[in-house]
Amino acid sequence: MDRFDPDHCWEEHSPISSVLRTLHTALGDRIADRTALLVAQLTSPDAATRYDAIAMTEDLPGSLPRPVLTSLLGLLPDDWAAARVIQGGFSQWWGGWLTNAPEDTGLLLDALDDHMATLRTAYGPDVWATDNPFIREAYQEAVMTLADHRDTRALPDLIRSLETRVDDWRVLYGVGGYPQAADRLVPLLAKGLRLIDPDHPHAPIPASLYLSCLAELKDPIAIPVITNTLTWADQHRSWTVVTDALKALATFGLDAQPAVALIHPLTNAPDDAVRAAARATLDALTDGQAPQPKPENGYAQEPPH
């Protein structure tokens, strides 16, 4: 069996998998023995056994032993296995239930980068947007796992996605970690904000997601973008966007002082949350005690639809 139904990807596919799972339970904390068993499963000539072994790695306590990690990464040439390994195991978006030892992080990221290069060779430079759902998912999850680790090798795809607006909601959960690329990212985030409908600021991509990215980048070139957003949101009485823009400005502290005149009137806004945010932002801009950004582009947030 070479491929499985993605709608039932966590069902067991091999008739011997229940026996193997019972054996893992019996072995308990005998990690060396369980490691050897998992390696045998992950390198089995039987595809069903290999796929079921991916799910069983979740039950191995602690960090992945190097042999298991290497065997998992060896599945990456298979598009469906790659999607399952990266999405379920290493992507923070999906919970990242596989933990690798710190000394193995480089091995993981290098393997993902090599996998991405292989897919670009096979499917072209725009593989991020390919019509093949398995390849698309595997590639995008690899990019975003690199972004989880602030690896610069993810940047070209993050920027390309923002430029083309292909699944750009996804990259917003990673671009805030690249302040060194603020000169490229801020104009693209500004463009996304200009496309926001003030009457429907939460769809299809929440304005708060763009604003939290700008706050996380912490580059002063983002301040005019945030103040422009604050202005139009105030004009349209889009109070949730006003509040989010104020919070984003507050993270810049003294650098955002030119916005004080714009913020003062908002202390008398008809919305309670806006008034509170305006006062807190004025405090941050006048005493220099900028709060640490708590970006809403964290992985606990549901993806936009």
C-alpha positions as CSV (number, residue, x, y, z in Angstrom):
1,M,0.0,0.0,0.0
2,D,1.8,3.1,-1.2
3,R,-0.6,5.9,-0.1
4,F,-3.3,6.3,2.5
5,D,-6.4,8.3,2.8
6,P,-5.5,11.6,4.4
7,D,-8.9,11.9,6.0
8,H,-8.1,8.8,8.0
9,C,-4.4,9.3,8.4
10,W,-4.2,8.2,12.1
11,E,-5.9,4.9,11.6
12,E,-3.7,1.9,11.8
13,H,-2.9,0.5,8.4
14,S,-0.9,-2.7,9.1
15,P,-2.5,-5.7,10.8
16,I,0.6,-6.2,12.9
17,S,0.6,-2.6,14.3
18,S,-1.6,-3.4,17.3
19,V,0.8,-6.1,18.3
20,L,3.8,-3.8,17.9
21,R,2.1,-1.1,20.0
22,T,1.5,-3.7,22.7
23,L,5.1,-4.7,22.6
24,H,6.2,-1.0,23.0
25,T,3.9,-0.8,26.1
26,A,5.5,-4.0,27.5
27,L,9.0,-2.6,26.9
28,G,8.1,0.5,28.9
29,D,11.2,2.5,29.8
30,R,13.6,0.2,28.0
31,I,14.4,3.0,25.6
32,A,17.2,1.2,23.8
33,D,15.0,-1.7,22.9
34,R,12.1,0.5,21.9
35,T,14.5,2.5,19.8
36,A,15.7,-0.5,17.9
37,L,12.1,-1.7,17.4
38,L,11.0,1.7,16.1
39,V,14.0,1.9,13.7
40,A,13.0,-1.5,12.4
41,Q,9.4,-0.3,11.9
42,L,10.4,3.0,10.2
43,T,12.7,1.2,7.8
44,S,10.4,-1.7,7.1
45,P,9.9,-2.5,3.4
46,D,6.1,-2.6,4.2
47,A,4.7,0.9,3.7
48,A,1.8,0.3,6.1
49,T,4.2,-0.6,8.9
50,R,6.3,2.5,8.2
51,Y,3.3,4.8,8.4
52,D,2.0,3.4,11.6
53,A,5.4,3.7,13.2
54,I,5.3,7.4,12.7
55,A,2.4,7.7,15.1
56,M,4.1,5.4,17.6
57,T,7.0,7.7,18.0
58,E,4.8,10.0,19.9
59,D,4.7,7.5,22.8
60,L,8.5,7.3,23.2
61,P,9.3,9.3,26.3
62,G,11.7,12.2,26.2
63,S,13.7,13.5,23.2
64,L,13.9,11.4,20.1
65,P,16.9,9.1,20.1
66,R,19.2,10.0,17.2
67,P,18.5,6.7,15.3
68,V,14.7,7.3,15.5
69,L,15.1,10.9,14.3
70,T,17.4,9.8,11.4
71,S,14.9,7.1,10.4
72,L,12.0,9.5,10.5
73,L,13.9,12.0,8.4
74,G,14.7,9.2,6.0
75,L,11.0,9.1,5.1
76,L,11.0,12.6,3.7
77,P,11.3,11.6,0.1
78,D,7.9,10.1,0.4
79,D,5.4,13.0,0.0
80,W,2.7,11.6,2.3
81,A,5.1,10.4,4.9
82,A,6.8,13.8,4.8
83,A,3.5,15.6,5.4
84,R,2.7,13.4,8.4
85,V,6.2,13.6,9.9
86,I,6.6,17.3,9.6
87,Q,3.0,18.4,10.3
88,G,2.4,16.1,13.3
89,G,5.8,15.9,14.7
90,F,7.9,19.0,14.3
91,S,5.6,21.9,13.4
92,Q,4.6,24.1,16.4
93,W,1.4,24.9,14.6
94,W,0.2,21.3,15.0
95,G,1.6,20.9,18.5
96,G,5.0,19.6,17.7
97,W,4.6,16.3,19.6
98,L,8.1,15.1,18.7
99,T,11.0,16.6,20.7
100,N,14.5,16.4,19.4
101,A,17.6,16.9,21.5
102,P,19.2,20.4,21.2
103,E,22.2,18.9,19.6
104,D,20.0,17.3,16.9
105,T,18.2,20.5,15.9
106,G,20.8,21.2,13.2
107,L,20.3,17.8,11.7
108,L,16.5,18.3,11.6
109,L,16.7,21.7,10.0
110,D,19.3,20.6,7.4
111,A,17.2,17.6,6.5
112,L,14.1,19.8,6.0
113,D,16.1,22.2,3.9
114,D,17.4,19.4,1.7
115,H,13.8,18.1,1.4
116,M,12.6,21.5,0.3
117,A,15.3,21.6,-2.3
118,T,14.4,18.2,-3.6
119,L,10.7,19.2,-4.0
120,R,11.7,22.4,-5.8
121,T,13.8,20.4,-8.2
122,A,10.9,18.0,-8.8
123,Y,8.0,20.5,-8.9
124,G,9.5,23.8,-9.7
125,P,10.3,27.0,-7.7
126,D,6.7,27.7,-6.8
127,V,6.2,24.4,-5.0
128,W,4.7,26.4,-2.1
129,A,1.6,26.9,-4.3
130,T,1.6,23.5,-6.2
131,D,-1.8,21.9,-6.9
132,N,-0.6,18.6,-5.5
133,P,-2.0,18.7,-1.9
134,F,0.5,16.2,-0.5
135,I,3.5,18.1,-1.9
136,R,2.1,21.5,-1.0
137,E,1.4,20.4,2.6
138,A,4.8,18.8,3.0
139,Y,6.7,21.8,1.6
140,Q,4.8,24.4,3.5
141,E,5.1,22.5,6.8
142,A,8.9,22.2,6.2
143,V,9.1,26.0,5.6
144,M,7.2,26.8,8.7
145,T,9.2,24.4,10.8
146,L,12.3,26.2,9.7
147,A,10.5,29.5,10.6
148,D,9.7,28.0,14.0
149,H,13.5,28.0,14.6
150,R,14.0,31.4,13.0
151,D,16.1,29.7,10.3
152,T,16.9,32.2,7.5
153,R,16.4,29.5,4.9
154,A,12.7,29.9,5.3
155,L,12.7,33.6,4.4
156,P,12.5,33.4,0.6
157,D,9.3,31.3,0.8
158,L,7.8,33.5,3.5
159,I,8.4,36.6,1.4
160,R,7.2,35.0,-1.8
161,S,4.0,33.9,-0.1
162,L,3.3,37.5,1.1
163,E,4.1,38.8,-2.4
164,T,1.7,36.4,-4.2
165,R,-0.8,36.1,-1.3
166,V,-0.8,32.4,-1.8
167,D,-1.6,30.9,1.7
168,D,-0.1,34.1,3.1
169,W,-2.1,33.7,6.3
170,R,0.2,30.9,7.2
171,V,3.4,32.8,6.9
172,L,2.1,35.5,9.2
173,Y,2.7,33.0,12.0
174,G,6.4,33.1,11.4
175,V,7.6,36.4,9.8
176,G,7.7,38.2,13.1
177,G,10.8,36.3,14.0
178,Y,12.9,37.9,11.2
179,P,13.7,41.5,12.3
180,Q,16.7,41.4,10.1
181,A,14.4,41.3,7.1
182,A,12.1,44.1,8.3
183,D,12.9,46.2,5.2
184,R,11.4,43.5,3.0
185,L,8.6,42.4,5.3
186,V,7.1,45.7,6.6
187,P,6.0,46.9,3.1
188,L,4.4,43.5,2.4
189,L,2.6,43.6,5.8
190,A,1.5,47.2,5.1
191,K,0.0,46.0,1.7
192,G,-2.0,43.3,3.5
193,L,-3.3,45.8,6.0
194,R,-4.5,48.1,3.2
195,L,-6.6,45.3,1.9
196,I,-8.4,44.9,5.2
197,D,-12.1,45.7,5.1
198,P,-12.6,47.9,8.1
199,D,-16.2,46.7,8.3
200,H,-15.0,43.1,8.4
201,P,-11.5,43.3,10.0
202,H,-11.3,39.7,11.0
203,A,-11.8,38.0,7.6
204,P,-10.3,36.5,5.7
205,I,-7.1,37.4,7.7
206,P,-7.5,39.3,10.9
207,A,-5.9,42.8,11.0
208,S,-4.6,41.9,14.4
209,L,-2.4,39.3,12.8
210,Y,-0.6,41.8,10.6
211,L,-0.3,44.3,13.5
212,S,1.2,41.7,15.9
213,C,3.8,40.8,13.2
214,L,4.8,44.5,12.9
215,A,5.1,44.7,16.7
216,E,7.2,41.6,16.9
217,L,9.6,42.9,14.2
218,K,10.2,45.9,16.4
219,D,11.7,48.0,13.6
220,P,10.8,51.7,13.7
221,I,9.9,51.6,10.0
222,A,6.7,49.8,11.0
223,I,5.5,52.7,13.1
224,P,4.0,54.8,10.2
225,V,2.2,51.6,9.0
226,I,0.6,51.1,12.4
227,T,-0.3,54.8,12.8
228,N,-1.9,54.8,9.4
229,T,-3.9,51.7,10.4
230,L,-4.9,53.4,13.6
231,T,-6.2,56.4,11.7
232,W,-8.4,54.6,9.3
233,A,-9.6,52.2,12.0
234,D,-10.6,55.2,14.1
235,Q,-12.3,56.9,11.1
236,H,-14.4,53.7,10.6
237,R,-15.0,53.2,14.3
238,S,-13.4,49.7,13.9
239,W,-12.6,49.5,17.6
240,T,-11.0,46.1,17.8
241,V,-8.5,47.2,15.1
242,V,-7.9,50.5,17.0
243,T,-7.2,48.6,20.2
244,D,-4.8,46.2,18.4
245,A,-3.0,49.1,16.7
246,L,-2.6,50.8,20.0
247,K,-1.1,47.7,21.6
248,A,1.3,47.4,18.7
249,L,2.4,51.0,19.0
250,A,3.0,50.5,22.7
251,T,5.7,47.9,22.0
252,F,7.9,50.6,20.4
253,G,8.0,52.8,23.5
254,L,9.8,56.1,23.0
255,D,10.3,55.5,19.3
256,A,6.6,55.9,18.8
257,Q,6.3,59.3,20.6
258,P,5.3,61.1,17.3
259,A,2.0,59.2,17.6
260,V,1.1,60.8,21.0
261,A,-1.1,63.5,19.4
262,L,-3.0,60.9,17.5
263,I,-3.5,58.7,20.6
264,H,-4.7,61.4,23.1
265,P,-8.2,61.8,21.7
266,L,-8.7,58.0,22.0
267,T,-8.6,58.3,25.8
268,N,-12.2,59.6,25.4
269,A,-13.3,57.1,22.8
270,P,-16.8,55.5,23.2
271,D,-15.2,52.0,23.6
272,D,-13.9,50.9,27.0
273,A,-11.2,48.7,25.5
274,V,-9.9,51.5,23.3
275,R,-9.8,54.0,26.2
276,A,-7.8,51.5,28.3
277,A,-5.4,50.7,25.5
278,A,-4.9,54.4,24.7
279,R,-4.0,55.2,28.3
280,A,-1.6,52.2,28.5
281,T,0.0,53.2,25.2
282,L,0.5,56.8,26.2
283,D,2.2,55.5,29.4
284,A,4.5,53.3,27.3
285,L,5.3,56.2,24.9
286,T,6.1,58.7,27.6
287,D,8.1,56.7,30.1
288,G,9.8,54.4,27.7
289,Q,8.6,51.3,29.4
290,A,7.4,49.5,26.4
291,P,5.6,46.2,27.2
292,Q,7.0,43.1,25.7
293,P,4.9,42.1,22.6
294,K,2.6,39.2,23.0
295,P,1.9,38.6,19.3
296,E,-1.4,37.1,18.4
297,N,0.3,35.2,15.6
298,G,1.0,32.4,18.1
299,Y,0.2,28.8,17.4
300,A,-2.7,28.6,19.8
301,Q,-4.7,30.8,17.5
302,E,-7.0,29.2,14.9
303,P,-6.0,29.7,11.3
304,P,-8.2,32.2,9.4
305,H,-10.7,30.9,7.0
